[in-house]
Amino acid sequence: MFEKFKKLINVGSSKPEKDYSMNPDRDWKIILVIFFVLNIVLSSYLFMTFRDLSNDSAFENNATSTPGQVLDEKSLEEVLGIYSLKEERINILLGQAPTSTDPSI
C-alpha cells in the first residue's frame, strides 16, 4: 500500500524531476492528496466534537471556580439614586403641560 502511495505522488523515483513546467497529472494528484488529507482531518475533528456533545462533556467546566467579586454597595446605592432622580424628573415632565409650541400649527 505504501508503494502505491509513493507511485501516486512520485516520491522516491529514480530520476529527479528537473522540469518545472506544468504537469497536470502531477498537479491533480497533489490536489487530490491534499483534499483527502484535509477531509480526514476535518472528519476526525467533527467526529470528536460530536462525541463530546453527545456525551455532554463539551459543556463541563473544568476550570476551578474563583470567588466572585463582591459588589460595592456604596456604588450600587449611588447608581440607584441616579436612576430614581431620573424617574422623578420624567414624572415631573410628564405631569406638566408642554411649554413649547408646535411650529406646524
Buried (B, 14 or more C-beta within 10 A) or exposed (E): EEEEEEEEEEEEEEEEEEEEEEEEEEEEBBEEEEEEEEEEEEEEEEEEEEEEEEEEEEEEEEEEEEEEEEEEEEEEEEEEEEEEEEEEEEEEEEEEEEEEEEEEE
